[in-house]
Amino acid sequence: MNKDEHRPTVMVVDDTPDNLRLLESVLREDGYRVQVFPRALLALSAAARNPPDLILLDINMPEMNGFEACERFKADPAIKDIPIIFISALSDASAKVRAFVAGGVDYVTKPFQFEEVTARVRTHLQLRNQKRALQQAHDKLRELEELRDGLVHMLVHDMRSPLSVMLSNLVFVQGTPLSEDASEALADSVQSTRVLVEMVSGVLDVSKMETSEMPLQRSPVDLAALVQAELDKFSAVRAHRTLTFDAPPDLAPFSCDAHLIGRVVQNLIGNALKFTNRNTGTIAASISRAGDGLRVLIQDNGPGLAPEDREKVFDKFFQVVAQREGRRNSTGLGLTFCKLAVEAHGGRIGVDSVLGQGSGFWFELQPVAQG
């Protein structure tokens, strides 16, 4: 590669020949390649063909002034990121404000000092290089994340079938006479395999939601009946917990995806069960009106969430620390799925919690706009 190609290019746009000559001489002496233009239209055309690394732009010029030229530069996606330093005899505050509004990054007043110009050019070129490096690092990180997600999705997808077979066989063996120790070991194996199946399904479901591969199937849904049905599914594992449900008696059918919203309610109830005492826990489900829409709330009397946990509880793979109480770990994807499913409906989800006093996970859905 030619050594000259490593040098940054500075474009100077000024209708005064003496200024062009002076700036070109100083910038070349400072090690830059320099392009000079007496008209903004010429500079725009040249920049589109061969973009410079930075532009020094005068304001008072014929045909097109510097403000208009800057706006034209910023309107072109191919050259909009080039830093533009205004260099003008206009010293009033309004001109400077207009220059920054147009998209300039700096402003030098004429008559200028060469040291000031070269210092500002050097600073903004360094800033641009740092911005480029950050963007490249960000792009590389995104690329690696996509590769990781693709590999995880492939592995998890291939795991689901053998896990389902294992679970079916283990359940079948449970129906045969076994010793007490063998029965306990088998029960543990069945439960652990169920957890693995749920983990695998959670990863796949979140992946599908993120890539819009799980489209909504809206239909009129009796939300009160849906929430009650999800509560009934937990009757066998509620132990001595108290489960209650309250909803307005005159709820009209609500348009949503019954399967996805049912999964959301199921996850929120399951989460409440996991974090409440099996003997003294209370879980209160309710539906209330929220403007033209509805709010579903699952309130528990568990340990509650610390402020730092409330901010991250819906993040992918986030888990509230619960090992001290012997709770089984999960992928941390259940609440992430809830967030994605609710937001896919155009709704919102959140949690109100006080440490030591329980948590209330809620989501709100609004009617589908008719248009």
RARA-V541416 format. One record per residue. N is the residue number from 1. RES is the residue in one small letter. SS is DSSP state (H for helix, E for strand, C for the rest). Layout:
# RARA-V541416
n	res	ss
N	RES	SS
N	RES	SS
This chain:
# RARA-V541416
n	res	ss
1	m	C
2	n	C
3	k	H
4	d	H
5	e	H
6	h	H
7	r	C
8	p	C
9	t	E
10	v	E
11	m	E
12	v	E
13	v	E
14	d	C
15	d	C
16	t	C
17	p	H
18	d	H
19	n	H
20	l	H
21	r	H
22	l	H
23	l	H
24	e	H
25	s	H
26	v	H
27	l	H
28	r	H
29	e	H
30	d	C
31	g	C
32	y	C
33	r	E
34	v	E
35	q	E
36	v	E
37	f	E
38	p	C
39	r	C
40	a	H
41	l	H
42	l	H
43	a	H
44	l	H
45	s	H
46	a	H
47	a	H
48	a	H
49	r	H
50	n	C
51	p	C
52	p	C
53	d	C
54	l	E
55	i	E
56	l	E
57	l	E
58	d	C
59	i	C
60	n	C
61	m	C
62	p	C
63	e	C
64	m	C
65	n	C
66	g	H
67	f	H
68	e	H
69	a	H
70	c	H
71	e	H
72	r	H
73	f	H
74	k	H
75	a	H
76	d	C
77	p	C
78	a	C
79	i	C
80	k	C
81	d	C
82	i	C
83	p	E
84	i	E
85	i	E
86	f	E
87	i	E
88	s	E
89	a	C
90	l	C
91	s	C
92	d	C
93	a	H
94	s	H
95	a	H
96	k	H
97	v	H
98	r	H
99	a	H
100	f	H
101	v	H
102	a	H
103	g	C
104	g	C
105	v	C
106	d	E
107	y	E
108	v	E
109	t	E
110	k	C
111	p	C
112	f	C
113	q	C
114	f	H
115	e	H
116	e	H
117	v	H
118	t	H
119	a	H
120	r	H
121	v	H
122	r	H
123	t	H
124	h	H
125	l	H
126	q	H
127	l	H
128	r	H
129	n	H
130	q	H
131	k	H
132	r	H
133	a	H
134	l	H
135	q	H
136	q	H
137	a	H
138	h	H
139	d	H
140	k	H
141	l	H
142	r	H
143	e	H
144	l	H
145	e	H
146	e	H
147	l	H
148	r	H
149	d	H
150	g	H
151	l	H
152	v	H
153	h	H
154	m	H
155	l	H
156	v	H
157	h	H
158	d	H
159	m	H
160	r	H
161	s	H
162	p	H
163	l	H
164	s	H
165	v	H
166	m	H
167	l	H
168	s	H
169	n	H
170	l	H
171	v	H
172	f	H
173	v	H
174	q	H
175	g	C
176	t	C
177	p	C
178	l	C
179	s	C
180	e	H
181	d	H
182	a	H
183	s	H
184	e	H
185	a	H
186	l	H
187	a	H
188	d	H
189	s	H
190	v	H
191	q	H
192	s	H
193	t	H
194	r	H
195	v	H
196	l	H
197	v	H
198	e	H
199	m	H
200	v	H
201	s	H
202	g	H
203	v	H
204	l	H
205	d	H
206	v	H
207	s	H
208	k	H
209	m	H
210	e	H
211	t	C
212	s	C
213	e	C
214	m	C
215	p	C
216	l	C
217	q	C
218	r	E
219	s	E
220	p	E
221	v	E
222	d	C
223	l	H
224	a	H
225	a	H
226	l	H
227	v	H
228	q	H
229	a	H
230	e	H
231	l	H
232	d	H
233	k	C
234	f	C
235	s	H
236	a	H
237	v	H
238	r	C
239	a	C
240	h	C
241	r	C
242	t	E
243	l	E
244	t	E
245	f	E
246	d	E
247	a	C
248	p	C
249	p	C
250	d	C
251	l	C
252	a	C
253	p	C
254	f	E
255	s	E
256	c	E
257	d	E
258	a	H
259	h	H
260	l	H
261	i	H
262	g	H
263	r	H
264	v	H
265	v	H
266	q	H
267	n	H
268	l	H
269	i	H
270	g	H
271	n	H
272	a	H
273	l	H
274	k	H
275	f	C
276	t	C
277	n	C
278	r	C
279	n	C
280	t	C
281	g	C
282	t	E
283	i	E
284	a	E
285	a	E
286	s	E
287	i	E
288	s	E
289	r	E
290	a	E
291	g	C
292	d	C
293	g	E
294	l	E
295	r	E
296	v	E
297	l	E
298	i	E
299	q	E
300	d	E
301	n	C
302	g	C
303	p	C
304	g	C
305	l	C
306	a	C
307	p	H
308	e	H
309	d	H
310	r	H
311	e	C
312	k	C
313	v	C
314	f	C
315	d	C
316	k	C
317	f	C
318	f	C
319	q	C
320	v	C
321	v	C
322	a	C
323	q	H
324	r	H
325	e	H
326	g	C
327	r	C
328	r	C
329	n	C
330	s	C
331	t	C
332	g	C
333	l	C
334	g	H
335	l	H
336	t	H
337	f	H
338	c	H
339	k	H
340	l	H
341	a	H
342	v	H
343	e	H
344	a	H
345	h	C
346	g	C
347	g	C
348	r	E
349	i	E
350	g	E
351	v	E
352	d	E
353	s	E
354	v	E
355	l	C
356	g	C
357	q	C
358	g	E
359	s	E
360	g	E
361	f	E
362	w	E
363	f	E
364	e	E
365	l	E
366	q	C
367	p	C
368	v	C
369	a	C
370	q	C
371	g	C
